[in-house]
Amino acid sequence: MKYHITKWLSIIALAFTLSITTTSEVQAQCPMCRMSAESNLKNGGTDGRGLNNGILYMLATPYLLVGLVGFLWWRNRRKEEEGEEIGA
């Protein structure tokens, strides 16, 4: 069981490391939003500067929430298992 968990954790760590080290510029805007933001910047506006970062922020939020819920579930489950071992 411990070998199985270690195997999956190492695969996840490898995938995470590869995703961080192989970065590229990300454009998370639809063509219409991008065109609107570029025209705004060309005309001296500042509305388009944070648009791409805002879209990426909104994209990451659900993943972070699911990860947090999963972590809390795992931690509570582990505490329950430790309590059963001690009480047995």
C-alpha positions in Angstrom: 0.0 0.0 0.0 2.8 2.4 0.9 4.6 1.6 -2.3 1.4 2.3 -4.3 1.0 5.8 -2.6 4.7 6.6 -3.2 4.4 5.7 -6.8 1.5 8.0 -7.4 3.0 10.8 -5.5 6.2 10.6 -7.5 4.2 10.6 -10.7 2.3 13.7 -9.6 5.5 15.4 -8.5 7.1 14.7 -11.9 4.0 16.1 -13.7 4.0 19.2 -11.5 7.7 19.7 -12.0 7.4 19.4 -15.8 4.5 21.7 -15.9 6.4 24.4 -14.0 9.7 24.1 -15.8 8.3 24.0 -19.4 6.5 27.3 -19.3 5.3 29.2 -22.3 3.3 32.4 -22.8 -0.3 31.7 -22.2 -3.0 33.7 -24.0 -6.3 32.9 -22.3 -8.4 35.4 -24.2 -11.0 34.9 -26.9 -10.2 36.7 -30.1 -12.8 39.4 -29.5 -11.6 40.1 -26.0 -8.1 40.3 -27.2 -8.9 42.6 -30.0 -10.8 44.9 -27.7 -8.0 44.9 -25.1 -5.4 45.7 -27.8 -7.4 48.5 -29.2 -7.9 49.9 -25.7 -4.2 49.8 -25.1 -3.4 51.4 -28.4 -5.8 54.3 -27.7 -4.1 55.0 -24.3 -6.4 53.0 -22.1 -5.3 50.7 -19.3 -8.2 48.4 -19.1 -6.6 45.6 -21.1 -3.4 45.2 -19.1 -4.8 42.9 -16.4 -7.4 41.1 -18.5 -5.2 38.0 -19.3 -4.1 37.6 -15.7 -7.6 38.0 -14.5 -8.8 35.2 -16.8 -6.0 32.9 -15.7 -6.8 33.7 -12.0 -10.5 32.7 -12.6 -9.3 29.6 -14.3 -7.1 28.5 -11.4 -9.7 29.1 -8.7 -11.8 26.0 -9.1 -8.8 23.8 -9.2 -7.5 25.3 -6.0 -10.8 24.9 -4.3 -11.1 21.2 -5.3 -7.5 20.6 -4.2 -8.3 22.2 -0.8 -11.4 20.1 -0.3 -9.4 17.0 -1.3 -6.6 17.8 1.1 -9.0 18.4 4.0 -10.8 15.2 3.3 -7.5 13.2 3.1 -6.3 14.8 6.4 -9.5 14.0 8.3 -9.6 10.5 6.8 -6.0 9.9 8.0 -6.9 11.1 11.5 -9.8 8.7 11.6 -7.6 5.8 10.5 -5.0 6.6 13.2 -7.7 6.8 15.8 -9.0 3.3 14.8 -5.5 1.8 15.0 -5.0 3.2 18.5 -8.4 2.1 19.7 -8.1 -1.4 18.3 
